[in-house]
Amino acid sequence: MKAIRETLIQKLVKGDFLSGQALGDELGVSRAAISKHIAALQEMGFDIFSVTGKGYRLAEPIELLSEEKIVSYIDKGNITAKVEVHNVIDSTNSYLMRRLPNQNLPGQVCIAEYQSAGRGRRGRQWISPFGSHIYMSMYWPLEQGLSAAMGLSVVAALAVSDAIKALYNIEVQLKWPNDIYLNGVKLAGILIDLEGQAMEACHCVVGIGLNINMPPKSAELVDQPWTDLSSAIGAEIDRNVLAAKIISALIERLSTHRQTGISTMISQWQAQDFYLNKSVVLVTGNNATRGVCRGINTQGALLLEVNGKVSPVYGGEVSLRGGI
């Protein structure tokens, strides 16, 4: 089944009409089976239409992500271990986590065109239509142990900001603990997965989901305000170029983090902090705490001022919202 869908994807992205009968004959299945596979691809976000007598066709051709192109675009000096591109995967983070402890090299990257079980924070689904956005994960070992993981969301968010600024001269906003905003609504999210012991070397996977060109059908499934990069700049985005720039920026930021933590990044974060010095509501379970956001500390914790007292708030099952 997967092989048939992979073949259909490779044929459809060229933008030509494909005969259902001819496809069935070539792949050794019935025309009805081809129709079911096409329906499944439509559920994945493919904008496929059919014309009687001609067959199936994509509304617009798609330029697929390419391992070769991405690697060729990565900045010299920021070479990563390996880049894998998958058409269909459950989750790029989950894929790299399954390969622990010995099947990943530092800086190894997994990118997918579609995630069947994309994840956001707190177990939320990450809507992942095919060929529309960037779903990327990078493996990074933490020799200092889990304590070194503090602030990794800050590192990853700044890396995405670096890439977007370099390519499109756009300043994004950063929202603690793991969101990237543009014009006040969500553009991207960060997901950090960890495995290991507190005082021993451990494993980290940094996941990034970045909206590039949201299909209308997928937009209906998103449960919060959002934007995408192509709309923001009013032009098509070359996802291969952008993916390479994010990889380069992430390698650079993670290397700095390994040496100095986020101490040198705090002022950069604060310059783009969406809620800095604004009234906010911190939600933990059923509890809501009102205060003022005062940025972050050197561990990547939120600094929340309540009744004149500033205290650090660490990540986890918390959510930050604008105050009223």
Secondary structure, 3 states (H helix, E strand, C coil): CHHHHHHHHHHHCCCCCECHHHHHHHHCCCHHHHHHHHHHHHHCCCCEEEECCCEEEECCCCCCCCHHHHHHHCCCCCCCCCEEEEEEECCHHHHHHHCCCCCCCCCCEEEEEEECCCECHHHCECCCCCCCCEEEEEEEEECCCHHHHCCHHHHHHHHHHHHHHHHHCCCCEEECCCEEEECCEEEEEEEEEEECCCCCCEEEEEEEEECCCCCHHHHCCCCCCECCHHHHHCCCCCHHHHHHHHHHHHHHHHHHHHHHCCCCCHHHHHHHECCCCCEEEEEECCEEEEEEEEEECCCCCEEEEECCEEEEECCCCEEEEECC
